[in-house]
Amino acid sequence: MSEADASEPSPPDANLDERQYAVFYDFDCTLSSHHVYANTGGSVEEDFKKNYGKENVEHWFGGQSRLDRLTEHFRKLEALGVKLHICSFGFVGVIRECLRLLELDTFIQSYTGRDSIELHNVSFEKAEFIRKWMAEEMLPYDNVVFLDDDRSNVDLVKQRGICRYSYVPQTGMTSDIMDALESYFFGLMNPINDSKVSAEVLASASEVILGARNPESEKPAVT
């Protein structure tokens, strides 16, 4: 997938589309490339801050090159107006601290983890948590993407027809997945007001951002 497909997108016109768009990322082995919860023995926030620092977190995220790409990824989605959320089985405080140390925390709209009542209330089913959140926000199927390295979590989203999804390898989100996610929202939102180009970008991205229901769902927003 060409990086030019979604490079430097123009922010969408406020009058163009008032709909919301969102991504739900898992944390361990999705945003990070190593399992932070396992590597810290399931440390809570207070113990994590005492025993681990920025160097540890940089290593768990795959080093500076991957961090640079992840930062670029968040910036591109933010420029498109996509809201970024984390839904993880790790502790919220630890996740937030990791991203704070990497100066990535300001991109994230919400954190949901094993100590969040919202996950407790749905018996720790990420699929049901996302379904309820989408219903409350009145977001349609195609406007939300879920990414996780745990196939069972993604399978539930797929089986229940909740939103678009992508299976992440256990070494974390790759540059190809980031490219596809950026291109998917670029194609869906059509900020350049060119339906043909947006449709081509969307179709290509949908090889990685899975769950297209029918040809109608692959059409970009008409402006």
Backbone torsions as a table, in degrees:
resi	resn	phi	psi	omega
1	MET	NA	129.0	-177.4
2	SER	-69.3	132.3	178.3
3	GLU	-64.2	-25.5	-179.2
4	ALA	-67.6	-18.0	-177.9
5	ASP	-56.4	-37.3	-174.2
6	ALA	-131.5	19.0	-178.6
7	SER	-75.1	139.0	176.9
8	GLU	46.8	57.0	179.3
9	PRO	-67.4	146.1	176.0
10	SER	-77.3	138.5	177.1
11	PRO	-58.5	136.6	-178.9
12	PRO	-64.6	144.1	177.5
13	ASP	-63.0	132.2	-177.6
14	ALA	-59.1	-29.5	-179.7
15	ASN	-88.1	-6.9	-174.3
16	LEU	-76.8	-43.9	-171.4
17	ASP	-157.4	113.7	-177.6
18	GLU	-92.9	2.2	179.8
19	ARG	-71.9	156.7	177.5
20	GLN	-95.6	153.3	175.2
21	TYR	-134.3	142.7	-174.4
22	ALA	-148.5	151.3	171.4
23	VAL	-122.7	135.8	171.6
24	PHE	-111.7	112.6	177.3
25	TYR	-99.3	138.4	159.7
26	ASP	-68.5	166.6	179.8
27	PHE	-102.7	-69.3	-176.5
28	ASP	-63.2	125.7	178.1
29	CYS	63.0	18.6	171.0
30	THR	-124.4	-67.6	169.7
31	LEU	-73.7	-48.0	173.8
32	SER	-80.9	163.7	176.3
33	SER	-104.8	-5.8	172.9
34	HIS	-125.5	159.9	-177.0
35	HIS	-84.5	99.8	-175.8
36	VAL	-62.4	-44.2	-178.9
37	TYR	-58.4	-45.2	-179.7
38	ALA	-69.6	-41.2	-177.9
39	ASN	-68.0	-21.0	179.6
40	THR	-106.0	10.1	-180.0
41	GLY	63.1	29.7	-179.6
42	GLY	70.2	32.6	-178.6
43	SER	-60.4	142.0	171.0
44	VAL	-83.8	172.3	-171.9
45	GLU	-55.7	-46.6	-176.1
46	GLU	-61.3	-45.5	179.6
47	ASP	-69.3	-36.6	179.1
48	PHE	-60.2	-46.8	-178.6
49	LYS	-63.9	-30.6	179.3
50	LYS	-74.1	-33.9	-168.0
51	ASN	-108.5	-13.8	-174.6
52	TYR	-134.7	153.1	-178.2
53	GLY	-138.5	-165.5	-173.8
54	LYS	-61.2	-39.4	-179.0
55	GLU	-61.7	-40.2	177.1
56	ASN	-61.0	-46.9	-175.8
57	VAL	-66.2	-40.5	178.0
58	GLU	-59.2	-40.9	177.4
59	HIS	-64.1	-45.5	-178.9
60	TRP	-63.9	-22.6	179.1
61	PHE	-95.2	5.5	172.6
62	GLY	93.0	10.9	176.8
63	GLY	92.8	176.5	-170.7
64	GLN	-65.8	-38.8	-178.5
65	SER	-61.8	-45.4	178.8
66	ARG	-67.7	-37.1	178.1
67	LEU	-63.4	-39.9	177.5
68	ASP	-61.3	-42.0	179.7
69	ARG	-68.2	-38.1	178.9
70	LEU	-65.4	-40.4	177.3
71	THR	-62.6	-44.4	177.6
72	GLU	-60.9	-41.4	179.0
73	HIS	-58.7	-49.9	179.1
74	PHE	-61.4	-39.9	-178.9
75	ARG	-65.3	-40.2	179.6
76	LYS	-64.4	-44.2	179.5
77	LEU	-67.8	-38.7	177.2
78	GLU	-61.6	-40.2	179.0
79	ALA	-62.8	-30.1	177.6
80	LEU	-82.6	-8.8	-179.7
81	GLY	87.2	16.0	178.6
82	VAL	-81.0	132.6	179.3
83	LYS	-88.3	132.7	-175.0
84	LEU	-108.1	129.1	-177.4
85	HIS	-129.8	155.1	174.6
86	ILE	-118.5	131.8	174.8
87	CYS	-129.0	109.9	-169.5
88	SER	-138.6	162.9	172.0
89	PHE	-95.9	9.6	173.8
90	GLY	-88.1	175.8	178.2
91	PHE	-80.7	134.0	-177.4
92	VAL	-56.5	-45.5	-177.7
93	GLY	-60.9	-38.5	179.1
94	VAL	-69.2	-43.5	178.6
95	ILE	-60.8	-47.3	-179.9
96	ARG	-62.4	-40.2	179.9
97	GLU	-66.0	-41.2	176.5
98	CYS	-57.3	-48.2	-177.9
99	LEU	-70.7	-30.9	176.0
100	ARG	-64.4	-44.0	179.7
101	LEU	-62.6	-29.4	180.0
102	LEU	-93.4	0.1	-178.2
103	GLU	60.1	39.3	177.3
104	LEU	-114.1	-6.3	-173.2
105	ASP	-64.7	-28.5	-176.2
106	THR	-70.7	-14.9	178.6
107	PHE	-80.3	-18.1	-170.6
108	ILE	-93.6	128.2	-178.7
109	GLN	-81.1	-36.0	-178.7
110	SER	-153.5	151.7	177.8
111	TYR	-123.1	128.4	176.0
112	THR	-128.5	127.5	-176.8
113	GLY	-141.1	-168.0	-175.6
114	ARG	-65.1	-18.8	177.8
115	ASP	-101.0	15.0	179.1
116	SER	-96.2	132.0	-179.6
117	ILE	-60.5	-30.4	-178.6
118	GLU	-62.4	-36.2	177.1
119	LEU	-77.9	-37.0	175.7
120	HIS	-57.5	-42.0	-175.5
121	ASN	-67.5	-16.6	178.8
122	VAL	-116.8	24.8	177.6
123	SER	55.5	36.7	177.0
124	PHE	60.1	34.5	172.6
125	GLU	-97.7	109.9	179.5
126	LYS	-61.5	-38.4	-179.3
127	ALA	-59.0	-44.9	-179.1
128	GLU	-70.2	-36.6	176.1
129	PHE	-59.4	-46.7	-179.3
130	ILE	-67.0	-40.5	179.0
131	ARG	-59.1	-46.6	-179.8
132	LYS	-64.2	-41.9	-179.8
133	TRP	-62.6	-43.8	179.2
134	MET	-64.0	-39.0	179.0
135	ALA	-64.8	-42.0	179.6
136	GLU	-65.9	-37.3	-179.2
137	GLU	-89.1	-6.4	-179.7
138	MET	58.6	45.2	177.6
139	LEU	-94.4	134.1	177.6
140	PRO	-76.1	164.8	-175.6
141	TYR	-48.0	-51.9	-172.2
142	ASP	-74.1	-13.3	-175.4
143	ASN	-84.7	-2.7	-177.1
144	VAL	-128.9	138.7	176.8
145	VAL	-126.7	136.5	177.6
146	PHE	-115.4	134.1	179.4
147	LEU	-129.2	134.4	-178.1
148	ASP	-157.5	147.8	174.6
149	ASP	-84.4	-17.2	178.1
150	ASP	-85.1	107.3	-173.8
151	ARG	-60.9	-30.7	-178.3
152	SER	-65.0	-35.6	177.3
153	ASN	-67.2	-42.2	179.9
154	VAL	-69.6	-38.6	-180.0
155	ASP	-58.4	-39.4	179.6
156	LEU	-65.1	-41.7	177.1
157	VAL	-61.3	-42.6	179.1
158	LYS	-64.2	-50.7	-175.7
159	GLN	-63.5	-34.7	-177.4
160	ARG	-90.4	-1.8	176.9
161	GLY	61.4	47.2	-173.4
162	ILE	-87.8	-47.5	-177.1
163	CYS	-164.1	179.7	174.3
164	ARG	-70.1	161.3	-172.6
165	TYR	-156.8	165.0	174.2
166	SER	-148.9	137.0	176.7
167	TYR	-85.4	124.9	-177.3
168	VAL	-102.0	136.4	175.5
169	PRO	-65.1	160.5	-174.8
170	GLN	-73.3	0.0	172.9
171	THR	-98.7	8.9	175.7
172	GLY	100.0	169.0	179.1
173	MET	-57.5	128.9	178.1
174	THR	-88.1	167.4	176.4
175	SER	-62.3	-34.8	178.5
176	ASP	-63.1	-40.0	178.2
177	ILE	-67.2	-41.8	178.1
178	MET	-62.2	-44.1	177.0
179	ASP	-56.9	-46.0	-177.0
180	ALA	-65.4	-39.9	-179.6
181	LEU	-65.9	-42.5	177.4
182	GLU	-62.6	-45.5	-179.2
183	SER	-66.7	-36.3	-180.0
184	TYR	-58.0	-50.8	-178.5
185	PHE	-70.9	-33.3	175.3
186	PHE	-60.5	-47.2	179.4
187	GLY	-67.2	-39.7	-178.2
188	LEU	-67.4	-41.2	-174.8
189	MET	-85.6	-22.5	175.7
190	ASN	53.4	54.8	-178.0
191	PRO	-69.0	-17.2	-179.4
192	ILE	-89.8	-1.3	178.5
193	ASN	56.9	42.2	177.0
194	ASP	-132.6	97.1	-172.7
195	SER	-62.0	-36.0	-178.3
196	LYS	-66.7	-49.3	179.7
197	VAL	-63.6	-44.3	-179.4
198	SER	-62.1	-38.9	179.0
199	ALA	-64.9	-39.0	178.8
200	GLU	-66.4	-43.1	179.0
201	VAL	-63.7	-42.8	-178.8
202	LEU	-63.8	-43.2	-179.6
203	ALA	-63.7	-41.2	178.6
204	SER	-65.9	-43.8	-179.7
205	ALA	-63.5	-30.5	-176.2
206	SER	-72.5	-3.9	171.2
207	GLU	-73.9	-19.4	-179.7
208	VAL	-115.0	-40.1	175.3
209	ILE	-88.4	96.8	-165.9
210	LEU	-86.0	171.3	173.6
211	GLY	101.7	15.9	176.3
212	ALA	-59.6	127.4	-175.5
213	ARG	-85.0	-39.5	-177.9
214	ASN	-164.9	169.4	-179.6
215	PRO	-54.8	-31.7	-178.4
216	GLU	-63.4	-33.8	-178.1
217	SER	-73.3	-12.6	179.9
218	GLU	-92.5	1.7	-179.4
219	LYS	-84.1	133.7	177.0
220	PRO	-70.8	166.7	178.2
221	ALA	-62.7	134.0	178.0
222	VAL	-85.3	129.3	-176.4
223	THR	-121.9	NA	NA
